[in-house]
Amino acid sequence: MTPSDPRDPRIDPQPGDVVRNREQRLTTQQVKQFNQMIRSLKIIAKDYKKPDWLRRNSEKLYGLEYEEALEMAYENIQNLASISVRGVRPIEESDASC
C-alpha cells in the first residue's frame, strides 16, 4: 500500500489478503468475521435498551408488558449473536503465530 492508495487493508481487506496484526496473521474471511462480531457487539451494547428503561417504557411505546418486552429483547440478542458467529471457526493458537 502506498500513501496515495486509499484502500486500507485493515479496514477493507480484499480476497486473498493476509492482514498482519502484532501477533497474528488473519485471512480476509477472519477479518470480515471479526468485524461482523464487533458490529454485533456494538449493537447489543448501544442499541438494546436496559431492563430499567424497558420496565418504565415498554407498555406505552411497544404495547407490551415488561416481561414480554424483556423476553423479546433477549431472544433478539440471542438471534443476533447466532447470526454473528455462524460459520466462524476458532483460530488455533498454533495458527496465530507469525
Secondary structure, 3 states (H helix, E strand, C coil): CCCCCCCCCCCCCCCCCEEECCCCEEEHHHHHHHHHHHHHHHHHHHCCCCHHHHHHHHHHHHCCCHHHHHHHHHHHHHHHHHHHHCCCCCCCCCCCCC
